[in-house]
Amino acid sequence: MMFKVVDRPLRMDELHEVVCTPSDGAVLTFSGVVRDHSGDTETSHLIYEAYVSMAERKMAELAESAWERWNVGDIAILHRVGRLEIGEISILLSVASPHRDEAFAACRYLIDRLKEEVPIWKKEVGPAGDFWVEGPGSPSEPMP
Amino acid sequence: MITIEVMFFAGAREAVGTQRLEVPLSDGATIAGLIGHLTDQYPAFARVAATAQTAVNEEYASASYLLEDGDEVAVIPPVSGGMR
């Protein structure tokens, strides 16, 4: 288990050894990378910001709910903050599992929920200026 | 009187101009009362507050949440979500 927000470059393979045990037949790793556009807008780089303590706690809670739904093994999530250039990895999410189907299902669930519930923000910076990317929010949560 | 520690992130931080504030409020104040107080003091915050959620001591909390002395409130603009 590892749920961390870090301010350093991420390596594609660094979670494999964290999650893989002898009883696993699959390790699925999702990596989110910085792309050079958003819709029709050119992006030069991104700035990520997090409420670190709550983000790490929410990641752990999401893993708990994945374990309740699927028979998967260990789960680890790393999210990078600070300035990221095009092509760099912003998030790594690894799910180990005895069988692959459940790893795919859990991984999809985790990345979708993570983007809705974990307090991490992304600012896109480009020739047209910079702005915080706001998703639809989480309609299940009360608004003040 | 109670004192609330408020943290601002992303667009909320930029609207208020600081990451953290200590806000004195009357006993019995709610999240809604805190947001109203901040909106009065920081007009630029109103637009952000309209779509933001709040968390108290790292758990999402509703507008009617009754604040206690020393609570740590975070103003959480919509997270990046979106594009899949």
gemmi code that builds the backbone of each chain (N, CA, C; Angstrom):
import gemmi

chains = {
    "A": [
        ("MET", (0.839, -1.196, 0.000), (0.000, 0.000, 0.000), (0.869, 1.239, 0.000)),
        ("MET", (0.520, 2.168, -0.829), (1.219, 3.445, -0.799), (0.290, 4.484, -1.415)),
        ("PHE", (-0.011, 5.534, -0.679), (-0.891, 6.593, -1.183), (-0.212, 7.912, -0.885)),
        ("LYS", (0.417, 8.500, -1.888), (1.233, 9.673, -1.609), (1.122, 10.743, -2.678)),
        ("VAL", (1.222, 11.983, -2.221), (1.371, 13.134, -3.098), (2.834, 13.543, -3.004)),
        ("VAL", (3.497, 13.634, -4.152), (4.940, 13.910, -4.129), (5.290, 15.050, -5.080)),
        ("ASP", (6.415, 15.690, -4.800), (6.880, 16.811, -5.613), (8.207, 16.406, -6.275)),
        ("ARG", (8.115, 15.386, -7.123), (9.320, 14.885, -7.810), (8.844, 14.099, -9.030)),
        ("PRO", (9.734, 13.898, -10.013), (9.341, 13.121, -11.187), (8.957, 11.687, -10.816)),
        ("LEU", (7.988, 11.130, -11.559), (7.553, 9.748, -11.340), (8.101, 8.857, -12.453)),
        ("ARG", (8.514, 7.664, -12.080), (8.994, 6.676, -13.046), (7.912, 5.636, -13.265)),
        ("MET", (7.668, 5.304, -14.519), (6.596, 4.388, -14.883), (6.576, 3.091, -14.074)),
        ("ASP", (7.753, 2.561, -13.746), (7.788, 1.222, -13.129), (7.895, 1.235, -11.609)),
        ("GLU", (7.843, 2.419, -10.993), (8.231, 2.430, -9.577), (7.213, 1.805, -8.614)),
        ("LEU", (5.971, 1.600, -9.062), (4.999, 0.992, -8.144), (4.923, -0.526, -8.279)),
        ("HIS", (5.515, -1.061, -9.342), (5.395, -2.502, -9.585), (5.843, -3.323, -8.377)),
        ("GLU", (7.023, -3.013, -7.890), (7.541, -3.787, -6.757), (6.789, -3.494, -5.465)),
        ("VAL", (6.182, -2.323, -5.396), (5.423, -1.970, -4.188), (4.208, -2.891, -4.048)),
        ("VAL", (3.530, -3.166, -5.175), (2.253, -3.897, -5.081), (2.352, -5.398, -5.368)),
        ("CYS", (3.384, -5.842, -6.097), (3.402, -7.220, -6.599), (3.832, -8.228, -5.535)),
        ("THR", (3.039, -9.272, -5.367), (3.383, -10.365, -4.439), (3.357, -11.681, -5.225)),
        ("PRO", (3.881, -12.772, -4.643), (3.929, -14.048, -5.368), (2.559, -14.598, -5.772)),
        ("SER", (1.481, -14.170, -5.098), (0.164, -14.714, -5.450), (-0.506, -13.942, -6.586)),
        ("ASP", (0.130, -12.885, -7.064), (-0.482, -12.086, -8.140), (-0.125, -12.630, -9.513)),
        ("GLY", (-1.139, -12.569, -10.411), (-0.898, -12.948, -11.800), (-0.924, -11.754, -12.726)),
        ("ALA", (-1.263, -10.586, -12.164), (-1.332, -9.375, -12.984), (-0.991, -8.160, -12.141)),
        ("VAL", (-0.270, -7.231, -12.743), (-0.114, -5.903, -12.145), (-0.481, -4.921, -13.236)),
        ("LEU", (-1.495, -4.119, -12.959), (-1.950, -3.148, -13.938), (-1.554, -1.767, -13.444)),
        ("THR", (-0.846, -1.011, -14.283), (-0.456, 0.348, -13.890), (-1.018, 1.351, -14.874)),
        ("PHE", (-1.746, 2.309, -14.356), (-2.232, 3.421, -15.165), (-1.298, 4.603, -14.928)),
        ("SER", (-0.870, 5.245, -16.009), (-0.122, 6.489, -15.825), (-0.833, 7.601, -16.566)),
        ("GLY", (-1.056, 8.700, -15.868), (-1.619, 9.898, -16.486), (-0.457, 10.782, -16.894)),
        ("VAL", (-0.471, 11.274, -18.145), (0.640, 12.107, -18.599), (0.124, 13.456, -19.095)),
        ("VAL", (0.997, 14.432, -19.077), (0.625, 15.790, -19.478), (0.588, 15.880, -21.005)),
        ("ARG", (-0.574, 16.305, -21.553), (-0.665, 16.440, -23.015), (-0.539, 17.907, -23.397)),
        ("ASP", (-0.309, 18.120, -24.698), (0.016, 19.478, -25.152), (-1.198, 20.311, -25.540)),
        ("HIS", (-2.378, 19.797, -25.265), (-3.574, 20.587, -25.599), (-4.716, 20.185, -24.685)),
        ("SER", (-5.721, 21.064, -24.633), (-6.951, 20.773, -23.917), (-8.058, 21.305, -24.809)),
        ("GLY", (-8.820, 20.416, -25.429), (-9.759, 20.869, -26.454), (-8.960, 21.509, -27.570)),
        ("ASP", (-9.288, 22.752, -27.914), (-8.572, 23.455, -28.980), (-7.455, 24.337, -28.423)),
        ("THR", (-7.255, 24.294, -27.109), (-6.294, 25.208, -26.490), (-4.933, 24.543, -26.320)),
        ("GLU", (-3.891, 25.260, -26.732), (-2.535, 24.746, -26.598), (-2.074, 24.872, -25.144)),
        ("THR", (-1.407, 23.846, -24.668), (-0.896, 23.852, -23.294), (0.630, 23.791, -23.336)),
        ("SER", (1.288, 24.662, -22.556), (2.759, 24.596, -22.535), (3.264, 23.797, -21.337)),
        ("HIS", (2.578, 23.905, -20.214), (2.894, 23.061, -19.056), (1.728, 23.114, -18.075)),
        ("LEU", (1.782, 22.284, -17.053), (0.724, 22.247, -16.042), (1.303, 22.514, -14.661)),
        ("ILE", (0.449, 23.059, -13.802), (0.800, 23.186, -12.387), (-0.245, 22.391, -11.602)),
        ("TYR", (0.204, 21.457, -10.809), (-0.718, 20.704, -9.940), (-0.559, 21.180, -8.504)),
        ("GLU", (-1.696, 21.261, -7.826), (-1.717, 21.676, -6.417), (-2.607, 20.691, -5.665)),
        ("ALA", (-2.244, 20.362, -4.437), (-3.046, 19.396, -3.671), (-3.240, 19.859, -2.233)),
        ("TYR", (-4.344, 19.410, -1.664), (-4.525, 19.456, -0.218), (-3.968, 18.101, 0.232)),
        ("VAL", (-2.671, 18.099, 0.523), (-1.915, 16.842, 0.586), (-2.484, 15.845, 1.596)),
        ("SER", (-2.707, 16.300, 2.819), (-3.117, 15.335, 3.855), (-4.470, 14.720, 3.525)),
        ("MET", (-5.418, 15.560, 3.046), (-6.740, 15.018, 2.709), (-6.679, 14.161, 1.451)),
        ("ALA", (-5.850, 14.574, 0.482), (-5.738, 13.811, -0.765), (-5.224, 12.398, -0.475)),
        ("GLU", (-4.210, 12.294, 0.370), (-3.654, 10.973, 0.672), (-4.680, 10.116, 1.414)),
        ("ARG", (-5.433, 10.769, 2.279), (-6.458, 10.031, 3.013), (-7.576, 9.552, 2.090)),
        ("LYS", (-7.988, 10.426, 1.160), (-9.054, 10.048, 0.213), (-8.594, 8.915, -0.708)),
        ("MET", (-7.320, 8.937, -1.120), (-6.803, 7.841, -1.947), (-6.915, 6.522, -1.191)),
        ("ALA", (-6.534, 6.529, 0.075), (-6.607, 5.307, 0.885), (-8.059, 4.849, 1.029)),
        ("GLU", (-8.990, 5.800, 1.188), (-10.408, 5.433, 1.297), (-10.916, 4.813, -0.001)),
        ("LEU", (-10.481, 5.363, -1.144), (-10.901, 4.793, -2.433), (-10.372, 3.374, -2.581)),
        ("ALA", (-9.137, 3.138, -2.162), (-8.582, 1.791, -2.229), (-9.408, 0.839, -1.359)),
        ("GLU", (-9.784, 1.309, -0.171), (-10.622, 0.478, 0.706), (-11.919, 0.094, -0.007)),
        ("SER", (-12.539, 1.061, -0.698), (-13.805, 0.730, -1.345), (-13.587, -0.168, -2.558)),
        ("ALA", (-12.421, -0.098, -3.194), (-12.121, -1.036, -4.288), (-11.948, -2.453, -3.729)),
        ("TRP", (-11.287, -2.549, -2.580), (-11.098, -3.875, -1.967), (-12.438, -4.491, -1.563)),
        ("GLU", (-13.403, -3.636, -1.200), (-14.719, -4.179, -0.852), (-15.434, -4.738, -2.085)),
        ("ARG", (-15.123, -4.172, -3.265), (-15.851, -4.571, -4.479), (-15.188, -5.703, -5.259)),
        ("TRP", (-13.881, -5.742, -5.262), (-13.176, -6.727, -6.094), (-12.124, -7.464, -5.291)),
        ("ASN", (-11.878, -8.673, -5.730), (-10.844, -9.480, -5.099), (-9.491, -9.135, -5.728)),
        ("VAL", (-8.981, -7.970, -5.356), (-7.673, -7.575, -5.881), (-6.671, -7.536, -4.741)),
        ("GLY", (-5.413, -7.562, -5.105), (-4.349, -7.518, -4.115), (-4.005, -6.085, -3.741)),
        ("ASP", (-2.733, -5.807, -3.684), (-2.305, -4.495, -3.202), (-2.597, -3.394, -4.224)),
        ("ILE", (-2.757, -2.182, -3.697), (-3.036, -0.998, -4.518), (-2.081, 0.105, -4.081)),
        ("ALA", (-1.548, 0.854, -5.039), (-0.700, 2.000, -4.699), (-1.006, 3.158, -5.653)),
        ("ILE", (-0.990, 4.356, -5.122), (-1.265, 5.547, -5.930), (-0.239, 6.630, -5.581)),
        ("LEU", (0.366, 7.198, -6.611), (1.263, 8.342, -6.432), (0.768, 9.465, -7.323)),
        ("HIS", (0.624, 10.654, -6.785), (0.260, 11.825, -7.595), (1.329, 12.886, -7.411)),
        ("ARG", (1.778, 13.433, -8.522), (2.817, 14.463, -8.458), (2.170, 15.849, -8.413)),
        ("VAL", (2.792, 16.775, -7.699), (2.355, 18.175, -7.713), (3.517, 19.069, -8.144)),
        ("GLY", (3.198, 20.346, -8.379), (4.199, 21.300, -8.844), (4.089, 21.469, -10.353)),
        ("ARG", (5.182, 21.938, -10.972), (5.162, 22.179, -12.418), (5.538, 20.911, -13.179)),
        ("LEU", (4.692, 20.547, -14.131), (4.954, 19.365, -14.961), (4.996, 19.768, -16.427)),
        ("GLU", (5.975, 19.226, -17.138), (6.122, 19.521, -18.567), (5.356, 18.478, -19.391)),
        ("ILE", (5.153, 18.805, -20.674), (4.463, 17.885, -21.584), (5.150, 16.515, -21.567)),
        ("GLY", (4.352, 15.460, -21.471), (4.891, 14.098, -21.502), (5.271, 13.547, -20.145)),
        ("GLU", (5.318, 14.403, -19.126), (5.683, 13.890, -17.799), (4.475, 13.218, -17.138)),
        ("ILE", (4.770, 12.297, -16.225), (3.713, 11.541, -15.548), (3.176, 12.324, -14.353)),
        ("SER", (1.842, 12.518, -14.333), (1.235, 13.231, -13.207), (0.708, 12.259, -12.157)),
        ("ILE", (0.248, 11.099, -12.616), (-0.282, 10.121, -11.659), (0.105, 8.704, -12.066)),
        ("LEU", (0.397, 7.907, -11.060), (0.637, 6.471, -11.236), (-0.318, 5.743, -10.308)),
        ("LEU", (-0.967, 4.725, -10.847), (-1.920, 3.955, -10.057), (-1.688, 2.486, -10.401)),
        ("SER", (-1.316, 1.689, -9.440), (-1.062, 0.270, -9.704), (-1.964, -0.617, -8.874)),
        ("VAL", (-2.503, -1.627, -9.543), (-3.348, -2.615, -8.873), (-2.782, -3.996, -9.174)),
        ("ALA", (-2.463, -4.742, -8.134), (-2.018, -6.124, -8.311), (-3.215, -7.026, -8.057)),
        ("SER", (-3.222, -8.183, -8.732), (-4.388, -9.046, -8.605), (-4.017, -10.461, -9.041)),
        ("PRO", (-4.658, -11.458, -8.440), (-4.428, -12.824, -8.910), (-4.834, -12.971, -10.380)),
        ("HIS", (-5.908, -12.273, -10.790), (-6.417, -12.387, -12.161), (-6.662, -11.007, -12.759)),
        ("ARG", (-6.497, -10.892, -14.084), (-6.475, -9.558, -14.689), (-7.814, -8.834, -14.733)),
        ("ASP", (-8.923, -9.580, -14.898), (-10.209, -8.894, -15.060), (-10.509, -7.961, -13.888)),
        ("GLU", (-10.260, -8.446, -12.709), (-10.564, -7.619, -11.539), (-9.600, -6.447, -11.421)),
        ("ALA", (-8.371, -6.644, -11.875), (-7.410, -5.532, -11.849), (-7.881, -4.411, -12.784)),
        ("PHE", (-8.369, -4.780, -13.987), (-8.873, -3.760, -14.919), (-10.068, -3.019, -14.315)),
        ("ALA", (-10.991, -3.759, -13.748), (-12.194, -3.133, -13.183), (-11.836, -2.190, -12.041)),
        ("ALA", (-10.965, -2.639, -11.149), (-10.601, -1.823, -9.991), (-9.823, -0.586, -10.425)),
        ("CYS", (-8.954, -0.756, -11.410), (-8.135, 0.362, -11.867), (-9.020, 1.453, -12.489)),
        ("ARG", (-9.975, 1.042, -13.316), (-10.891, 1.986, -13.958), (-11.712, 2.751, -12.903)),
        ("TYR", (-12.204, 2.000, -11.946), (-12.978, 2.578, -10.848), (-12.140, 3.605, -10.077)),
        ("LEU", (-10.921, 3.219, -9.744), (-10.064, 4.094, -8.929), (-9.714, 5.391, -9.655)),
        ("ILE", (-9.341, 5.303, -10.924), (-8.926, 6.538, -11.605), (-10.129, 7.462, -11.810)),
        ("ASP", (-11.313, 6.886, -12.103), (-12.498, 7.731, -12.294), (-12.903, 8.421, -10.990)),
        ("ARG", (-12.926, 7.676, -9.904), (-13.330, 8.256, -8.620), (-12.283, 9.263, -8.134)),
        ("LEU", (-11.031, 8.931, -8.371), (-9.953, 9.808, -7.920), (-10.097, 11.202, -8.521)),
        ("LYS", (-10.430, 11.231, -9.805), (-10.538, 12.525, -10.467), (-11.752, 13.321, -10.017)),
        ("GLU", (-12.684, 12.665, -9.333), (-13.866, 13.391, -8.851), (-13.764, 13.783, -7.389)),
        ("GLU", (-13.043, 13.012, -6.605), (-13.156, 13.172, -5.151), (-11.889, 13.607, -4.432)),
        ("VAL", (-10.743, 13.410, -5.070), (-9.503, 13.684, -4.352), (-9.089, 15.135, -4.605)),
        ("PRO", (-8.852, 15.899, -3.536), (-8.595, 17.335, -3.695), (-7.209, 17.652, -4.272)),
        ("ILE", (-7.143, 17.519, -5.601), (-5.948, 17.877, -6.362), (-6.420, 18.697, -7.558)),
        ("TRP", (-5.741, 19.822, -7.786), (-6.164, 20.747, -8.839), (-5.081, 20.893, -9.887)),
        ("LYS", (-5.557, 21.197, -11.111), (-4.651, 21.288, -12.248), (-4.827, 22.646, -12.906)),
        ("LYS", (-3.724, 23.361, -13.070), (-3.774, 24.629, -13.802), (-3.083, 24.437, -15.141)),
        ("GLU", (-3.800, 24.766, -16.210), (-3.204, 24.678, -17.542), (-2.611, 26.026, -17.901)),
        ("VAL", (-1.360, 25.996, -18.350), (-0.669, 27.220, -18.730), (-0.326, 27.114, -20.210)),
        ("GLY", (-0.674, 28.174, -20.976), (-0.403, 28.159, -22.417), (-0.414, 29.570, -22.959)),
        ("PRO", (-0.258, 29.692, -24.276), (-0.196, 31.014, -24.900), (-1.461, 31.835, -24.646)),
        ("ALA", (-2.590, 31.163, -24.431), (-3.854, 31.878, -24.228), (-4.063, 32.279, -22.769)),
        ("GLY", (-3.058, 32.038, -21.923), (-3.186, 32.386, -20.507), (-3.200, 31.124, -19.663)),
        ("ASP", (-3.596, 31.287, -18.404), (-3.633, 30.095, -17.562), (-4.935, 30.057, -16.776)),
        ("PHE", (-5.410, 28.854, -16.559), (-6.663, 28.726, -15.808), (-6.747, 27.383, -15.112)),
        ("TRP", (-7.429, 27.366, -13.972), (-7.667, 26.125, -13.231), (-8.712, 25.322, -13.969)),
        ("VAL", (-8.419, 24.052, -14.168), (-9.371, 23.163, -14.833), (-10.369, 22.698, -13.785)),
        ("GLU", (-11.636, 22.963, -14.051), (-12.661, 22.554, -13.105), (-13.542, 21.497, -13.734)),
        ("GLY", (-13.580, 20.356, -13.103), (-14.473, 19.292, -13.549), (-15.889, 19.637, -13.144)),
        ("PRO", (-16.795, 18.696, -13.308), (-18.190, 18.946, -12.980), (-18.441, 19.010, -11.474)),
        ("GLY", (-17.383, 18.795, -10.672), (-17.601, 18.740, -9.227), (-18.182, 17.378, -8.904)),
        ("SER", (-18.584, 17.197, -7.697), (-19.133, 15.915, -7.293), (-20.553, 16.147, -6.818)),
        ("PRO", (-21.536, 15.902, -7.682), (-22.910, 16.269, -7.387), (-23.473, 15.572, -6.162)),
        ("SER", (-22.828, 14.433, -5.775), (-23.344, 13.731, -4.606), (-22.962, 14.450, -3.312)),
        ("GLU", (-22.014, 15.377, -3.406), (-21.583, 16.079, -2.196), (-22.336, 17.397, -2.047)),
        ("PRO", (-22.639, 17.768, -0.811), (-23.363, 19.015, -0.583), (-22.523, 20.241, -0.914)),
        ("MET", (-23.160, 21.233, -1.450), (-22.486, 22.509, -1.723), (-22.766, 23.456, -0.563)),
        ("PRO", (-21.803, 24.261, -0.164), (-22.062, 25.222, 0.916), (-22.952, 26.378, 0.450)),
    ],
    "B": [
        ("MET", (-16.877, 33.315, 21.420), (-16.202, 33.349, 20.116), (-15.426, 32.049, 19.879)),
        ("ILE", (-15.381, 31.667, 18.607), (-14.557, 30.526, 18.220), (-13.586, 30.994, 17.130)),
        ("THR", (-12.481, 30.277, 16.978), (-11.523, 30.605, 15.929), (-11.393, 29.420, 14.988)),
        ("ILE", (-11.568, 29.702, 13.700), (-11.519, 28.666, 12.678), (-10.292, 28.900, 11.811)),
        ("GLU", (-9.588, 27.821, 11.532), (-8.441, 27.881, 10.616), (-8.966, 27.537, 9.226)),
        ("VAL", (-8.842, 28.469, 8.283), (-9.379, 28.219, 6.940), (-8.234, 28.088, 5.942)),
        ("MET", (-8.297, 27.061, 5.115), (-7.288, 26.859, 4.075), (-7.935, 26.999, 2.706)),
        ("PHE", (-7.197, 27.647, 1.802), (-7.719, 27.891, 0.454), (-6.802, 27.224, -0.562)),
        ("PHE", (-7.415, 26.651, -1.587), (-6.633, 25.977, -2.618), (-7.027, 26.488, -4.004)),
        ("ALA", (-6.079, 26.351, -4.933), (-6.293, 26.636, -6.356), (-6.955, 28.023, -6.540)),
        ("GLY", (-8.074, 28.097, -7.257), (-8.716, 29.378, -7.541), (-9.174, 30.108, -6.277)),
        ("ALA", (-9.507, 29.353, -5.244), (-9.920, 29.984, -3.982), (-8.734, 30.705, -3.339)),
        ("ARG", (-7.559, 30.078, -3.390), (-6.346, 30.698, -2.835), (-6.031, 31.994, -3.591)),
        ("GLU", (-6.169, 31.938, -4.906), (-5.865, 33.139, -5.699), (-6.882, 34.253, -5.447)),
        ("ALA", (-8.143, 33.883, -5.242), (-9.180, 34.895, -5.010), (-8.984, 35.610, -3.674)),
        ("VAL", (-8.557, 34.862, -2.672), (-8.401, 35.444, -1.336), (-7.002, 36.035, -1.164)),
        ("GLY", (-6.031, 35.488, -1.903), (-4.677, 36.026, -1.850), (-3.817, 35.422, -0.757)),
        ("THR", (-4.298, 34.364, -0.134), (-3.493, 33.685, 0.881), (-3.911, 32.228, 0.972)),
        ("GLN", (-3.022, 31.416, 1.505), (-3.332, 29.993, 1.656), (-4.120, 29.720, 2.935)),
        ("ARG", (-3.833, 30.523, 3.977), (-4.442, 30.243, 5.281), (-4.927, 31.526, 5.948)),
        ("LEU", (-6.033, 31.416, 6.660), (-6.543, 32.530, 7.447), (-7.074, 31.990, 8.765)),
        ("GLU", (-6.899, 32.786, 9.818), (-7.601, 32.466, 11.063), (-8.808, 33.370, 11.121)),
        ("VAL", (-9.990, 32.787, 11.264), (-11.213, 33.583, 11.227), (-11.968, 33.440, 12.545)),
        ("PRO", (-12.148, 34.575, 13.273), (-12.968, 34.516, 14.480), (-14.451, 34.585, 14.110)),
        ("LEU", (-15.250, 33.732, 14.708), (-16.692, 33.703, 14.439), (-17.438, 33.585, 15.756)),
        ("SER", (-18.729, 33.906, 15.738), (-19.524, 33.744, 16.959), (-19.788, 32.265, 17.201)),
        ("ASP", (-20.056, 31.955, 18.462), (-20.454, 30.578, 18.798), (-21.673, 30.200, 17.962)),
        ("GLY", (-21.721, 28.947, 17.555), (-22.884, 28.484, 16.795), (-22.785, 28.759, 15.311)),
        ("ALA", (-21.632, 29.255, 14.850), (-21.484, 29.549, 13.417), (-21.429, 28.249, 12.604)),
        ("THR", (-21.959, 28.332, 11.394), (-21.959, 27.190, 10.485), (-20.994, 27.464, 9.325)),
        ("ILE", (-20.817, 26.449, 8.479), (-20.031, 26.627, 7.257), (-20.641, 27.766, 6.425)),
        ("ALA", (-21.959, 27.786, 6.309), (-22.611, 28.833, 5.517), (-22.263, 30.212, 6.075)),
        ("GLY", (-22.232, 30.328, 7.416), (-21.879, 31.595, 8.049), (-20.441, 31.995, 7.748)),
        ("LEU", (-19.558, 31.021, 7.776), (-18.150, 31.281, 7.472), (-17.999, 31.758, 6.023)),
        ("ILE", (-18.674, 31.066, 5.100), (-18.566, 31.444, 3.691), (-19.125, 32.858, 3.478)),
        ("GLY", (-20.228, 33.164, 4.147), (-20.809, 34.507, 4.051), (-19.838, 35.570, 4.550)),
        ("HIS", (-19.199, 35.294, 5.661), (-18.213, 36.195, 6.259), (-17.045, 36.435, 5.283)),
        ("LEU", (-16.561, 35.364, 4.676), (-15.429, 35.481, 3.748), (-15.830, 36.242, 2.480)),
        ("THR", (-17.049, 36.001, 2.018), (-17.531, 36.678, 0.811), (-17.655, 38.187, 1.043)),
        ("ASP", (-18.076, 38.563, 2.255), (-18.146, 39.985, 2.593), (-16.754, 40.623, 2.562)),
        ("GLN", (-15.773, 39.891, 3.097), (-14.435, 40.454, 3.200), (-13.638, 40.403, 1.903)),
        ("TYR", (-13.911, 39.395, 1.111), (-13.171, 39.190, -0.137), (-14.160, 39.025, -1.289)),
        ("PRO", (-14.579, 40.127, -1.902), (-15.599, 40.047, -2.958), (-15.221, 39.058, -4.072)),
        ("ALA", (-13.919, 38.958, -4.380), (-13.494, 38.045, -5.454), (-13.752, 36.586, -5.086)),
        ("PHE", (-13.945, 36.349, -3.802), (-14.151, 34.973, -3.333), (-15.545, 34.451, -3.656)),
        ("ALA", (-16.495, 35.364, -3.876), (-17.902, 34.966, -4.064), (-18.069, 34.010, -5.246)),
        ("ARG", (-17.390, 34.316, -6.355), (-17.538, 33.492, -7.558), (-17.027, 32.061, -7.296)),
        ("VAL", (-15.892, 31.989, -6.568), (-15.318, 30.679, -6.248), (-16.225, 29.928, -5.276)),
        ("ALA", (-16.743, 30.659, -4.290), (-17.562, 30.026, -3.253), (-18.814, 29.390, -3.847)),
        ("ALA", (-19.292, 29.960, -4.954), (-20.534, 29.462, -5.557), (-20.417, 28.005, -6.003)),
        ("THR", (-19.203, 27.579, -6.374), (-19.060, 26.203, -6.863), (-18.193, 25.330, -5.959)),
        ("ALA", (-17.605, 25.919, -4.929), (-16.670, 25.155, -4.093), (-17.403, 24.264, -3.091)),
        ("GLN", (-16.723, 23.215, -2.702), (-17.166, 22.416, -1.559), (-16.294, 22.802, -0.377)),
        ("THR", (-16.683, 22.323, 0.785), (-15.847, 22.564, 1.959), (-15.600, 21.249, 2.676)),
        ("ALA", (-14.459, 21.197, 3.346), (-14.153, 20.048, 4.195), (-13.826, 20.576, 5.582)),
        ("VAL", (-14.247, 19.857, 6.595), (-13.881, 20.186, 7.964), (-13.029, 19.037, 8.485)),
        ("ASN", (-11.829, 19.381, 8.935), (-10.888, 18.377, 9.435), (-10.771, 17.196, 8.461)),
        ("GLU", (-10.629, 17.541, 7.177), (-10.359, 16.591, 6.090), (-11.537, 15.723, 5.676)),
        ("GLU", (-12.761, 16.057, 6.121), (-13.937, 15.337, 5.618), (-14.898, 16.351, 4.993)),
        ("TYR", (-15.474, 15.989, 3.829), (-16.435, 16.894, 3.199), (-17.575, 17.191, 4.168)),
        ("ALA", (-17.988, 18.463, 4.213), (-19.024, 18.872, 5.165), (-20.026, 19.790, 4.472)),
        ("SER", (-21.267, 19.754, 4.925), (-22.319, 20.538, 4.277), (-22.402, 21.947, 4.864)),
        ("ALA", (-23.203, 22.787, 4.204), (-23.343, 24.192, 4.593), (-23.861, 24.357, 6.018)),
        ("SER", (-24.643, 23.396, 6.481), (-25.247, 23.531, 7.811), (-24.343, 22.999, 8.929)),
        ("TYR", (-23.164, 22.535, 8.572), (-22.248, 21.967, 9.569), (-21.926, 22.995, 10.650)),
        ("LEU", (-22.094, 22.587, 11.898), (-21.864, 23.477, 13.041), (-20.379, 23.458, 13.412)),
        ("LEU", (-19.749, 24.631, 13.293), (-18.303, 24.704, 13.522), (-17.967, 24.758, 15.006)),
        ("GLU", (-16.809, 24.197, 15.346), (-16.324, 24.252, 16.722), (-14.958, 24.921, 16.745)),
        ("ASP", (-14.627, 25.482, 17.889), (-13.351, 26.169, 18.049), (-12.200, 25.261, 17.613)),
        ("GLY", (-11.312, 25.799, 16.777), (-10.134, 25.041, 16.350), (-10.350, 24.181, 15.114)),
        ("ASP", (-11.587, 24.146, 14.586), (-11.820, 23.355, 13.367), (-10.957, 23.877, 12.222)),
        ("GLU", (-10.526, 22.944, 11.383), (-9.754, 23.296, 10.208), (-10.657, 23.109, 8.988)),
        ("VAL", (-10.979, 24.223, 8.343), (-11.892, 24.182, 7.197), (-11.086, 24.394, 5.917)),
        ("ALA", (-11.332, 23.561, 4.912), (-10.683, 23.745, 3.616), (-11.726, 24.119, 2.579)),
        ("VAL", (-11.418, 25.139, 1.797), (-12.289, 25.512, 0.679), (-11.759, 24.782, -0.551)),
        ("ILE", (-12.619, 23.935, -1.131), (-12.208, 22.998, -2.175), (-12.950, 23.294, -3.473)),
        ("PRO", (-12.323, 24.033, -4.392), (-12.951, 24.261, -5.689), (-13.124, 22.925, -6.419)),
        ("PRO", (-13.979, 22.883, -7.454), (-14.148, 21.626, -8.180), (-12.793, 21.063, -8.596)),
        ("VAL", (-12.594, 19.765, -8.371), (-11.313, 19.167, -8.734), (-11.275, 18.896, -10.236)),
        ("SER", (-10.096, 18.578, -10.749), (-9.896, 18.682, -12.205), (-10.764, 17.739, -13.016)),
        ("GLY", (-11.159, 16.609, -12.446), (-12.144, 15.709, -13.059), (-12.057, 15.567, -14.568)),
        ("GLY", (-13.197, 15.736, -15.178), (-13.301, 15.979, -16.611), (-12.810, 14.918, -17.564)),
        ("MET", (-12.073, 15.362, -18.554), (-11.651, 14.620, -19.751), (-11.221, 13.194, -19.462)),
        ("ARG", (-11.823, 12.261, -20.108), (-11.415, 10.871, -19.912), (-10.920, 10.297, -21.224)),
    ],
}
model = gemmi.Model(1)
for chain_id, residues in chains.items():
    chain = gemmi.Chain(chain_id)
    for i, (resn, *xyz) in enumerate(residues, 1):
        res = gemmi.Residue()
        res.name, res.seqid = resn, gemmi.SeqId(i, " ")
        for name, pos in zip(("N", "CA", "C"), xyz):
            atom = gemmi.Atom()
            atom.name, atom.element = name, gemmi.Element(name[0])
            atom.pos, atom.b_iso = gemmi.Position(*pos), 0.0
            res.add_atom(atom)
        chain.add_residue(res)
    model.add_chain(chain)
structure = gemmi.Structure()
structure.add_model(model)
structure.setup_entities()
